[in-house]
Amino acid sequence: MKKFYTFLAVLAIALCGITVNAQTVTFDITAITDTMRMGTSYDGTRGDQTDGAVILSQDGVKITSSKAGANNPARLWWYYNKNNGTGVCELRFYKGGELYITAPSGKALTKIKFTARNLNASANPATLTGKEWSGNATSVTFSGTGTSQITVIEVTLQDADNNTQTDVVNVQIPVISPNGGTKTGQVTVTIKGDSTTTIYYTTDGNDPTNQSTLYEEPFTLTTVGSVTVKAVAYDVAGNASGIASQTYNIKADSTSTDPGTDPGTDPSTEIQSLPFTETFGNGIGTFTIENISMHDSLTYVWTADKSRGYMKASAFKNQVNYEAVSQIVSPVISLAGAKDPILTFDHTAKFFTSLPDEVSVLICIVEPTGATEWSPLTINTLPDGNSWAFVSDTISLIQYAGMNIQLAFRYTSTPNGACTWEVKNVSVIDKDATTDPDPVNPDDDEPQVGEVSLPYEESMAEGIGQFAIHNITRPEAVENVWVFDSKYGMKATAYANSTNYAAESEILSPIIDLGTAELPVLAYQHAGKFFGTIQNEATIWVRTADGGEYSDWVQMPIGAYPTSWTFVNDTISLEDFVGSKIQISFRYISTETKAGTWEVKGISVYDASEGGGNVDPDPDNTTLYSEACTSSENTLTVNNISVDESIYVWSFDTQYGAKATAYINKTNHATQSRLETPVIEIPAGQPTRLVFSQCISKHFGNVAEEATLWIKTVDGTSAAPSLKEDKWNQVSITYPEIADGKSFSAFEKQTVDLSVYGGKKIVIGFLYTSTTSAAGTWEIKDIAVKSDGIPTDIEKVQTETTVGKNVIFDLQGRRVANPTKGIYIVNGKKVILK
């Protein structure tokens, strides 16, 4: 018995020893505040971690990562919650990537506990149970099976023993620089790694081992053609890292000697001058193909489709996605003498998972000493992936003016996704060139016009009236920029025969004598679509015309721009021209990339101090807000509340409007995303309503819970006691019926009463929700907020006026708390606020 108690005592001491030797190391990622290491909702790359980099290190425990087969590297990411205005840092890694947690020397990992919004990974050795790993190892590898969003990692350590697994060892992957791609002349290669490791490399494309060339110092590549450098690191115990790789396409004299699988003609070896154009209508033309990396199962990535006139890239073959990086490269283009060079092109894409990661446009500077590294350019307009319709894009190259450049359209695919990208009509021109590449026919001198007095009205209901058309530049293909339409008034466009043309044209008013007017005002209606930047392409100008002499044109501030074919009302103060004779210009501008359509009617100039303004183009309904939702260039905001970064929910289609779905690649994804309007001010004392058209698919689980309408006030007070202040309040709506045998309903108009929000500023949100079991499709278009009749608050000014307090309304009768410069009604009288 004595021996038995002695055994228990020894066991207790041993157990106490284990407890004493146990140590917990906690990585609180939410405490990280170094924003230079984090991504944001606007810049998702600053927190990206390179392969093998130590992300976090504490008390000898190291957390490192490898991108491996993932679309994105691991990231320290600043996650901003728009709902409550708070932010938090989290560690993210993705499907195909790996995260390594390594114990310090002499210690073993026995437990790893994660606090995470999402944890999608497997572990080696042992397995994960929920969000906790248990085992006995010096290093654990977590392989991503999806997106993981981690906020805290608790690591429990104990002294290593004979049971500790040491076969999973993380050796830092070396880093090869510069990055691969096209290089001109010789390339000096540098390889860096952990100071405790030894690096070996190859230049023949074979995987390196510890029998390959020992890396001791930077070396130079001089062979023209494609060269792949691979490197591996070994620690003192003989454990190997993963293999790093960079492929260089080395050119001599700024020209390619490796056209790759070129389906077109040989590239030009001469430097191209402006304007430079390559349509790809007859093949690849003067471009070349450079396959940076390509799976052995592929024989090409880029092909020329001469029948349709575009270059097409895809790494999808025999129903399999393959990994590839391939680009088409322009010849050297001289921007000498160019003041405002721009790149324009048309492209479309489908079957992508994250388009910005899969297609890119790059530029490098080519000087006599050789080419610089490729630098990314920002693509402004991406295809939505819903059709094969081409979209046009314009990229400014002004910072490269005067230089020799090359451009590359780079395609990237992975085993998880291989989209199809089509590119055509590439051109580089100088916007400020004195000669236009297309012939233009400027009209003769400006047309002669008559003179009128106030009030002056031109409804454009029966024609242009006393206005006159002046074409500043007009391409031959466009017979008329401005035309009369009995329904829409005067309409301007330079889009003809499915082509955008560069043009500048204006309609000029007669000379208008403002005489003794105290508050001269211009009022008008306009509508428009398909602009690049409407503020630059549809403008209003005024000049004086006293004594037969014209002053310089002065651009006037437009207060309300249209976003659809719904006409909006606008008024412009002419107070700076009191006592003068003036002329007004409605000026339209288009380019070869964007040629919008502008419609103008209901023009009047009057003295607001005398009432005036007899033209009331919309007497029954005042449109406070409208959005057609048929273009990605709109006034709406997408707020992804819970959406995996590899997918998108909302897209915009010319036929179906705003479309939400999380059924992607034949898979339902769990998401929540809200489409939000800008702030809309609802007038008090009059009926106001929201109107929109919607269509639903049959694939919802419960459409009443998964496609919902919400409204919140944004001015600090709720509209009614039953509503929460500055919080989203759900509004009941009905849904279209889906006919038997159909997958989608027809579009049906929905009307929602907003009168309870009278006198408030609101935001309207269309909230889409999906699960892994059900992901329906919700389509919304023609959103409008309308109030009935002319606001009546103006009539109530005298009764609301109090001593020492001004009651201020704009000319539409909406109460204004903080007026800016312009014409207002103050305590029942029209005044100018300067």
Sequence and secondary structure as in RCSB ss.txt:
>XXXX:A:sequence
MKKFYTFLAVLAIALCGITVNAQTVTFDITAITDTMRMGTSYDGTRGDQTDGAVILSQDGVKITSSKAGANNPAR
LWWYYNKNNGTGVCELRFYKGGELYITAPSGKALTKIKFTARNLNASANPATLTGKEWSGNATSVTFSGTGTSQI
TVIEVTLQDADNNTQTDVVNVQIPVISPNGGTKTGQVTVTIKGDSTTTIYYTTDGNDPTNQSTLYEEPFTLTTVG
SVTVKAVAYDVAGNASGIASQTYNIKADSTSTDPGTDPGTDPSTEIQSLPFTETFGNGIGTFTIENISMHDSLTY
VWTADKSRGYMKASAFKNQVNYEAVSQIVSPVISLAGAKDPILTFDHTAKFFTSLPDEVSVLICIVEPTGATEWS
PLTINTLPDGNSWAFVSDTISLIQYAGMNIQLAFRYTSTPNGACTWEVKNVSVIDKDATTDPDPVNPDDDEPQVG
EVSLPYEESMAEGIGQFAIHNITRPEAVENVWVFDSKYGMKATAYANSTNYAAESEILSPIIDLGTAELPVLAYQ
HAGKFFGTIQNEATIWVRTADGGEYSDWVQMPIGAYPTSWTFVNDTISLEDFVGSKIQISFRYISTETKAGTWEV
KGISVYDASEGGGNVDPDPDNTTLYSEACTSSENTLTVNNISVDESIYVWSFDTQYGAKATAYINKTNHATQSRL
ETPVIEIPAGQPTRLVFSQCISKHFGNVAEEATLWIKTVDGTSAAPSLKEDKWNQVSITYPEIADGKSFSAFEKQ
TVDLSVYGGKKIVIGFLYTSTTSAAGTWEIKDIAVKSDGIPTDIEKVQTETTVGKNVIFDLQGRRVANPTKGIYI
VNGKKVILK
>XXXX:A:secstr
 HHHHHHHHHHHHHHHHHHHH EEEEEEGGG   GGGSB SS SSTTB  TT EEEEETTEEEEEE TT SS  E
EEEEEETTTTEEEEEEEE TT EEEEE  TTEEEEEEEEEEEE  EEEESS EETTEEEEEESEEEEEESS EEE
EEEEEEEEE  TT B S       EEES SEEEES EEEEEE  TTSEEEEESSSS   TTSEE  S EEE  SE
EEEEEEEEE TT  B   EEEEEEEEBTTB S   S  S     S B SSEEE  TTSSTT EEEEEEE TT S 
SEEEETTTTEEEEE EETTEE  EEEEEE   EE TT SSEEEEEEEEEES SSHHHHEEEEEEEEETTEE   E
EE       SSSS  EEEEEE GGGTTSEEEEEEEEEEBTTB  EEEEEEEEEEETT SS SS B   SS     
EEESSEEE  SSS TT EEEEEE BTT S SEEEETTTEEEEE EETTEE  EEEEEE  EEE TT SSEEEEEE
EEEES SSHHHHEEEEEEE GGG     EEE  S   SSSS EEEEEE GGGTTSEEEEEEEEEE SS   EEEE
EEEEEEEGGG      S SSEEEEEEE   SSSSS EEEEEE  TT   EEEETTTEEEEE EETTEE  EEEEE
E   EE  SSS EEEEEEEEEBTT S HHHHEEEEEEE SSS SSTTS TTS EEE        TT SB   EEE
EEE GGGTT EEEEEEEEEE SS   EEEEEEEEEEEESS SGGGGHHHH BTTB  EE TTS B SS  SEEEE
ETTEEEEE 
